[in-house]
């Protein structure tokens, strides 16, 4: 493959990040340094643990939750709200203790702030203030907690914890002064922002060296969970006497330098120019995304790259709470930082942090997610499959296939043994000259009796994995063949040259014509194709030599495939939208009725473009919701009109 072609395809696939079907954005992309091995699992969504300026108020959050969240998540947070049936998948059961225990307040705050457009959850950064978002998060931790549990926890705290941690959790109990390490102040509203309930429970269960004993033998699991809930509540606003007030919390919060974007009422202060000699502290928590235990003493490595050169590597073991600490880390302009850990034979890495996003002299938190493994690939799906053809004189056609895979489980799907494939692909009879955009036979890919297999592990969502390959088939003006579907395909898009070529298949519907990079293409689509089947195609004709459908000999098929995917990726997205139920909202009264100029494709393209603008922060929420509701209403009318006509 030509070097220029490789560069083009890599650049093109970076542009795919702009499509709504993808789970990443160019704004977050950093070119990996040389020798860097990409992580197997999805990196966490949150790069820095944010902290509330004042103690969040669950009581205030209850009303906000009822207005903003309950319609989808349900009154009790079990994902059964009135609008949940309109979503592509049920909302997370936030009221489920297992779900709540695995998330930290900081992670939930980021989700409320940024939303999850993939799951049709809008961001609330524009409609809720910083304090309101924290109030909602605080309320989430009260779901399912009854008065009996709270009373039990208060009795346990008084008998087991108060002598050291103090009556209100400030770390000022009568025995605190005699301890080697002072107990933490749980009333500090940011102290527990990065802690999950699971980590708190494990600290209560196993103790924290050197001074805090474990309570596994003296308290039941339920009692320790009750104490966990009480400790969590100490960092929220309290009405009882002696608890921190909102005014006191604000004064304390503004006395320190808060995380960027977390102060509402503070007067902005000029940030002095950073100098290379400034030092930082890098900390974070390792969390098992599969719900299992994080191994004690797990080694975490902090790595830094200046430009494209490795410049920093330090290792540290996690403590009993799963936290690691690197102190005295030098701030260097253009340095990229990330942490890695080896678990179950897999290297997991965090998000990348760029020095330009950090404050010299500050403490930055960089969470790291690890996962258990599984050899069962039965739930892996292809969110999208693209097929493209290049006609090679005198008697061949090259078939290019792109699969974009999603693993919806909470495990990394790994090979059953060394050299064993995770996913197997059958090739049509007569296929030859197999090529891969990344890897080769004998490396990542292994040959099988009827095709090839991919040995690369598949991380859990929201990460996506792609496989791009090509092969040649004999072709003399007409050829019928079948393409293997090794796993379920949500959306399929096929393209052939627009002049002189005909494609027939009972499984496809026409998506019209598009011009890409000077090529006229016919686009065909399908959705919801089951695993184990085939895509049956018949090609006939040959691209007109003088037409724009012909591919110049020097133009690599990989270039054509990349350009094609860029052009029709939006079509794949609307197939997903079409297949799944959408939350349309109420129509704007002044919106015009669907006119004869409206059609299915134009409306779906408009919806996707609108989602892109909103996700990029170019539209306020109110305008976005209003316009989207109008488009969805018109889309329904067009569909209804089509049903009546048929």
N, C-alpha and C positions, 0 to 999 in steps of 0.2 A: 504494500500500500504506500502511495506517495506520502512524503513527510507533510506536504502542504495539506493533503487530504485529512491526515490525522489531526492537524491543528484545527482545521475547519470543523470536523465532527465534534472535537472537544469543546470548541467555542459554541457550537450550535446546541450542544446538550446543556451547557451552562445557561443558555437562553431559555431552555425549557423550564427553568425555575420560575419564569414569569407566568407560566400557565397555571390555572387554578387547580388542576388535577395533581400538581406536584406538592410536596410537603416541605419545601424549603424556598428560600428567596435569595436573590443575588446580593441583597443588602447584608446577608449574614455569611456570604461565602468568603473564604480565605483560601487562596491557592495552597494546597498541601506542600510542605517542604520536601526536599528530596529524601528518599528513603523512608518516608512516613507510611506506615501501614494503616489503611482506613479501618476504623472500628467495625466490629461485627454488629453491635446493637445500635439502635438509634440513640444519638446523644440526647441529653435532657433538653427540654425546651428553655430552661432558665439558666443563663450563664452566671448571673450574680444574684445572691440571696438578698432581696430587698427587705427593708424593715419599716414598720409603721413608726411615724413620728410620735404619735400619742397612743395610749392603749385603745384598741378597737372596742366598740360597744356592741355586744350581741343584740341588745334590745333594739337599738336603732337599725341593726342589720336585718331584724326579723321583718320589718315593714318593707324594706327594700327587696328582700328575697321574695316576699309575696307578690310584689309588683313585677319584678324583673326576671325572676328565676322559676317560680312555682309553675307558670304555664307550661314549661317543658319538664322541669325536674320534679314537679309534684310538691304538694304541701309538706310531705314528710321527707322529701328528698330521695324518693325511691325510683325516680325516672319515669313516673307514671302521670305526668301532667296532661292537661287537656290537649295540648298541641304536640305531645310526644309522638303520636301516631303519624304525624305528617313529616317526621324526620327520617333521613335515610337509615339511621340506626338508633336504638333507644338511647336516651341520654344516660350518662353515668349515674349510678345509684349513690348519690352523695351521702344519703342517710344510712347506707350500709356500713357498719363498723369496719369491715374489712377494707372497703374503699377509703374510708376516712383515715384509717390508721397508716396507710401507705403514703399519704401526701403531707407535705409540710405547708404551713400557712403561706409561705413565700411562693410555693409552686401554685397554689390555688389563686393567690393574688395575681400572679402573672397570667393565669388562664382567664380570670375575670377581666383583666386589663386588655389583653391582646386577643381574646376570643379563640375560636378554633373553626375557621371557615370551612375546613374539610368536613366537619360535623354540623355545619350550619349554625354554629354558635357565634353570635356577633361579639365584637369587643365592646367594652363599656367604658373605655377611657374618656370618651366625649360626654357620655350621659351621666356618669357617676364621678364624683370627686374622688381624690385619693383616699380621703378619710372614709367615704361611703363604701368604697371597694373593700377596704380593710374591715369595716363593720359587717359587710356581707360574709366575708371569710370567717370572722369570729362567730357569726350565727351558725355557720355550717357545722362548727364543732359542738354545738349544743343539740343538734338533731339526734333524737333518740335517747337523750340523757334525761331520765326522769328524776323526780324529787327524791325518791327512795335511794337511787344510786348516789345522788349528791350528798344526802345525809350520811350514808354509809362512808363515803369518801372523807367527809369532814371528821367523823369519829376516828377513822384510821389515821388521818393526817395528825390529829391532835395526839394520838397515842404513839405513833411511830416516827413522825417527821419533825414535829414542831420544835422539839428541844434543840435541834440544830438549825433548821431552816427558818424558824421564827413563825409567829402566829399568822402573818400575812405573806410568808414566802420571800421575805427580803434578805434571808441569810443571816439574821441577827438573833437567833435563838440563844438561850442561856449557855449552851454548850459550844456554840460556834467559835468563841474566842480560843478554846483549847485545841481546836483542830489544826492539823498541819496545813490544810488548805481551806480557806474560807468558803462556805457554801455559796452557791450562785444566788443572785437576786432575781427570782422568777417574776417579780413585778415589773422589771425592765421590759417594756413592750416589745423590744426587738430581740430579747435574749433567746426566745424559742422560735423565732420566725423560720429558721432553717431546720428545725427539728421535726421529724415525723412523730406521731404518737407511738409508732412501733419502736423507734429509737428511745423514747422516754420510758416505755414499758420495759425494754431490755435493760436500761440503766437501773430502774427500780428492781428488776429481777436479779441482775448479776452484780449490782453495786458499781461504784466508780472509785478507782484507786486515787489517792491513798487512804481516804477517810470514810467513804460511804460504803456501808455493808450492803450485801444483796438480801432480798426478802423472798427468794424463791421457796425457802423452806418454811417460813413463818406466815406467809400470806398466799391465798389461792390466786389462780389466774384472774378470776373476776375481781378480786379485791385490788390486785395490782392495776387492772384496767381502770377501776374506779379512781384510784389514786392518780393515774395518768391523766384522766379527765380533769381532776381537780387542779393538778399542777398546771395544766394547759390554761384553765380558767383564770389562774392568778395573773397571767399576762394580759388579760382583758380588763376592761373598765369594771370596777366594782362599786357598788353603792354602800357597802357596809363601812362603818367607821374605821379609819386607819388605812384604807386602801388609797391608792394614788388617785388624785383628781385629774381631770382633763387639763386643767391649767398647769398643775405640777408636771404632768407628763409633757406638755408642750414646752415648758421651760427647760426640762431635762433634755428633751429631744433636740432643741435648738442650741443647747450648750455644746453639742458635739456636731461634727460635720456629717450630715446624713447622706444617704445614697442619692445619686443624681435623680432628680425628678420626684423626690419623695416629700418635699416641703411645699406646703401650699401658701402659708402666710409669711414665711420668712423673706427678708429682704435679700435679693441676690447679692452674693459677694464675688468680687473679681477673683479668679483663680490665678495665682502667680505662675509664671512660666515654669514648666517642669525642667528639672536638671537630671543628668544621667546619674548623679550620685545619690538620688533619693531612693529610699528603701520602701518596700511594701511587705505585707504579710499575706500569704495565699493560704486559705483554708477551705475546707469543704467537707461534705458528708458523702460517704459511699452508701448507696441504697441498692438493695436487691429488687429489681423491677419485677421479678417472678414471685415475690412474696416470701422467699426463703431467707435464711440467715446470711448475714455478711460474716465471712470467716474472721475470727479473732486474729489480730496482728497482720491483716492483709497489707501488703506493701504497695504503696502508691508512689509513682514517679512523676515529678514535675519536670516538664521539658520546655525549653525555650528556643526559638529560632529568630535570629536577626537577619532579616532579608531571607536568603535561602540557605543560611549556614547555621548548623546546630551550635548553640551558645550556652546552653544551661541544661543540666541534668542532676537532680537531687531526689533522693528517695527517703520515704518516711513511712512508718507503720501507723495504722489507724488506732484510735483509742477505743474504749469500751462502748462509746456511743456511735462508733463508725466514722469519727471525724479524723482528718489529717491536718497537719499544720506545717507550713514552711515560712520561717521568719527571716527577715533580713534579705529579701529578694530585691535585687537592684532593678529599678525602673530604667528601661532603655528605650529610646524612641524607635518605633517600628518593630519592636519585639512582639512575637506571638507566643502566648503561653497556653499550655494544656496539660492535663494530667492523664496518666494511664495506669492500668492495673491488670495483672494477669489473673484470670479466674477460669477454672474448668478448661484450661488449655487455650483460652481465647484472650486476646488483648482488647480491653475495652478502653475507650478514651472519652474524655469530656468534650464539651464545646471548646472552640478556640476563643481566646481573649486577646485582643490587640491592645498594645500599650496606649494607643491614642484614646481608648475608651476607659482607661484607668486613671485614678488620681494618685500621684506619687505621695508616699507617706501614709496611705490608707490601707485598710484590710479588705481584701476582696475574697469572696467565696465562690468556689467553682465546684458544683456538685458533680458526682460521677455515678452513673448507673451501670450496674452489672446485672447479668441475667443467667439463669440456669439454661441448660441445653436440652434438646430433644431431637430424635431422629425421625419423628413423624411429620412429614411435609404435607399431610392430607388437607390441611386448612389453608395452605398458601394459594393465593389467587393471582391472576394477571389483571391488574387494574386496566391496563391497556395492552393491545397487541397491534402492531403496525406491520403491513406487508407492502413492499415496493418491488417493482420489476425493472430490469435493464435488459434490453435486447442486444445480443452480441452477435454480429455477423460472423459466419453466414448462417449458423444453425444452432444457436444456444440462447437461452434466456437465463439471466441471473436473478435469483429470488433472495430478497433481503427481508429478514424478520427481526422485529424488535419486540421483546417482552419486558414490561415494567411490572415487577412482582411486589406483592405486599404480603407480609406475614402477620395475621391478626392475633396471634397468640402472644403470650408473655414469656416465650422461650426463644433462644437462638436455635434455628433448625440447622443441624450439623450432619455430616456424612455418617453412615452407620459404621464405617471403617475406613482405614486409610485408602485413598484412591477411589472410594465409592462415591457415585454421584448423588447429589441431593435431589435434583430434578433431571429426568431423562427426556430426550427429544428424539422422535423418530423422523427419519428423512424419507422423502418419496423415492420410489424405485427410479434408478438412473441418476440419482443425485451425485455430483462430483465436485471437486475443487472447493471443499468446505473451508470457509474463512471466518475469523472472529475479529470483532473490533477490539477486543481486549483478551489477551491470552491465546493459547494454542492447544492443539491436541498434545497430550503428554504433560501439560501443565495444569492449568485450571480445568480444562476440559479433557474428558477421557472418551475414547472410542467405545461404542457398544455394538452389539450384533446388528442393530437396525438403525443406528444413528450415533448420537453422542450424549454424554451426560455432563452436567455442571457440578463440580465439587465444592463450589464456594458456599460457605454458610450464609443463611438468610436471617438478617436481624429482625426483631419485632418492629411493627409500625410505631411511629409514623415514617420511619426510614423506608425507602424503596430501593430495590435492586434491579438493575437492567441487564439484559442479555441481548446482544446485537450480533447476528451472524448472517452469512450468505452462502449460497451454494448455486451450482449451475445445473440446468436440466437441458436435455436435447429438445430442439424446437424446430419444426418445419411448418410454419404458418398456422399450426393448430396443435394444441396439446391439452389433455385433461389430466389432472393430478390432484392429490389430496395433501393438505398440510396438517400435521399432527397438532392436537390440542391437549398437551399433557396436564393442564390444570384449567380450572374455570376461568373464562375470559369475560370481564365485565363489559368492555368496549373494544370493538375491532374496527380498524380503519384500513382499507386497501386502496392503493392508487396505481393506475396504469397510465401510460402516455395517452394524451387526448386525441391524437390524430392517427387513424389507421389501425388502432388496436381495439379489440372487443373482449370484454370479460363477462362471463356468464356464471351465475351461481344462484341456486334457489335459496341460499342462506343470507344473501346480501341484498341491501336496498341501495338505490342510487343516492349519493350525496351531492350530485351536481359536479360542476367543473371548477377548477382553481388553477391559477397561474402562479408557479413557484420558481424563482430564480430563472425566469424566462422559459420555463417548461409548462406546457398545457397538460394538466392532469385530470383524469376522471377519478372521482372519489366514490368509494362504496363503503357501506357501514353495516355493522350488526352488533347485537348486544346479547348478554346473558347466554353465552355459549358454554355448554357443560364440559367438564373434564372427561377425557377418554374418547372424545369424538374426533371428527376431522372437519376441516374446511375444504369442501369440494369445489374445484374451480376448473373452468375451461377457458383457455386463452386462444385467440385467433387473430390473424392479421399481423401487420408489421408497422412500426412507426413510420410515418411519411418522412422521407429524407429531407424534404424542403420545409417541413413544418416544425413548429417549436416544440413538438412532442418528442423529437429525436434527441438523444443524448450524445453530445460530442464525444469522440473517442477518448479525449484527454480528461473528460469529466468523470471522476471516480463515482462508482455507485454509492459509496459512503457519503459523498457530498450530496448526492441526490436524495438519499434517505434522510439525512439530517435536515435538509431544507424542507423536504416533504413533511417530516414530523413537526417542524416548526409551524408549517402552514395549516396542518389539519389537526394538530393537537387539540385545538379548541373544539373541533368536531367530535373528538373522542369524549371531551368533557360533557358536551351536550347530550351525548348518548347516555352517559351516566345520569345526568339530570332527568332525562326522559324515562329511564328505567325506574328510577327511585321516586318516591313521593316527596314533594317539596312543600315546605312551609311557605305558603304564598302570602299570608297576611290579608288584611282587608284592603279592598281597592280604594283608591282615592276618588272621592265623589266627582271631582272635576275632570277625571281622566277620560279621554275620548274612547268610544267603543272601537273594537278591532275593525279596521278598515280593510278594503280589498288589497291594499298594498302590504298588509301584514302577512308574513308566512312563518312557518315553523322555524326554519333555519335562521332567518334574520332576527326573530325574537330571542331565540336561544343564544345566538351570538351576542346580542345586546345584553342579556342577563349576565353572561360570563364576563363581558367587558366591564360591566358595572361592578361585579364582584371583585375584579382585578383592581379597579380604581379605589374601591373601599378598603380592600386589604392593604393597598399601598399607602393608605392614609390621605388620599386625595379628596375624599368625600366625607362630610360629617354624617353621623349615624342617622339623624332624622331625614336628611335628603336621600340617603341611600335606601332606607326602609320604605320611604314614600315612593320613590321611583321603581324600586324592585316590586313592590306590591302592584303598581300599575302594569308593569311588564308581565307579571305573572297572571294578572287577570286577563290581559289581552291574549296571552298564550293559551289560557283555558278556552277562551272564545274561539281561537283558531282551531284548537283540537276538536271542540264540539262541532264546529262547522264542518271539519273534515269527516267526523263520524256520521253526521247527517247526510253528507254527500255520498258516503259509501253505503 
